[in-house]
Amino acid sequence: MSDVSSPDQLDLISDLIRALVLYSLAEFQSGHATTIRVNAVGAAFSVADDGRGHAIDRTVAGSSYLKFVYMHFDYPFDSMQGSPVQLHGIGLSLVNALCSSLDVTARKKAATLRMKFRNGQLSGEELIDVESEVTGNTVSGTVHPQLFKHGADITHLRRWLRNVLAASPALKLYFNGQELHASSSSDA
């Protein structure tokens, strides 16, 4: 959680990035990812990993799994019947709801799915059937202008990412194009 002493000091972009990094870190910890790439510039951010990639063919109660997890706040979806709530999707839905634009790319070995969300709603979807050696997810977005007070606190975010590396030394982690190394005593 951010060090917050007043609402004006909320670092929403860093919090969104941390949430997405933790999803990617779970892929690393389960042996499916080796690298996480993070970018933060102004109100824009992206987090990419080389893990398994989202399940692009999965459905939950007849709805696309990815629509389900990125649009969970639209529950109860296509019908008024109560379908199961997926708790792990609530975080991704919150990220989506806080962004004016969110682009999700899920790369699998046999296909790539690209989804575009605008103001929390799906505005475009493209499935490309192409063989790929690279798998994983890329989530990039821009925080709603009314929520954007200032860019991410790069110093604190870099320190947090280095602490992640200290706990996971085999992980390759890049921040704004530069490879990071584990935290040192000078980062404290």
Secondary structure as the mmCIF struct_conf table of DSSP 4:
data_model
#
loop_
_struct_conf.conf_type_id
_struct_conf.id
_struct_conf.beg_label_comp_id
_struct_conf.beg_label_asym_id
_struct_conf.beg_label_seq_id
_struct_conf.end_label_comp_id
_struct_conf.end_label_asym_id
_struct_conf.end_label_seq_id
BEND BEND1 SER A 5 SER A 6
HELX_RH_3T_P HELX_RH_3T_P1 PRO A 7 GLN A 9
HELX_RH_AL_P HELX_RH_AL_P1 LEU A 12 GLN A 29
TURN_TY1_P TURN_TY1_P1 SER A 30 GLY A 31
BEND BEND2 HIS A 32 HIS A 32
BEND BEND3 THR A 34 THR A 34
STRN STRN1 THR A 35 VAL A 41
TURN_TY1_P TURN_TY1_P2 GLY A 42 ALA A 43
STRN STRN2 ALA A 44 ASP A 49
BEND BEND4 GLY A 51 ARG A 52
BEND BEND5 ILE A 56 ASP A 57
STRN STRN3 THR A 59 VAL A 60
TURN_TY1_P TURN_TY1_P3 ALA A 61 GLY A 62
STRN STRN4 SER A 63 SER A 64
HELX_RH_AL_P HELX_RH_AL_P2 TYR A 65 TYR A 70
BEND BEND6 MET A 71 MET A 71
HELX_RH_3T_P HELX_RH_3T_P2 HIS A 72 ASP A 74
BEND BEND7 PRO A 76 PRO A 76
BEND BEND8 ASP A 78 GLN A 81
HELX_LH_PP_P HELX_LH_PP_P1 SER A 83 VAL A 85
HELX_RH_AL_P HELX_RH_AL_P3 LEU A 87 ALA A 97
TURN_TY1_P TURN_TY1_P4 LEU A 98 LEU A 98
STRN STRN5 CYS A 99 ARG A 107
BEND BEND9 LYS A 109 ALA A 110
STRN STRN6 THR A 112 ARG A 118
TURN_TY1_P TURN_TY1_P5 ASN A 119 GLY A 120
STRN STRN7 GLN A 121 ILE A 128
BEND BEND10 GLU A 133 GLU A 133
STRN STRN8 GLY A 136 VAL A 143
HELX_RH_3T_P HELX_RH_3T_P3 PRO A 145 LEU A 147
BEND BEND11 LYS A 149 HIS A 150
HELX_RH_AL_P HELX_RH_AL_P4 ILE A 154 ALA A 167
TURN_TY1_P TURN_TY1_P6 PRO A 169 ALA A 170
STRN STRN9 LYS A 172 PHE A 175
TURN_TY1_P TURN_TY1_P7 ASN A 176 GLY A 177
STRN STRN10 GLN A 178 GLU A 179
HELX_RH_3T_P HELX_RH_3T_P4 SER A 185 ASP A 187
#
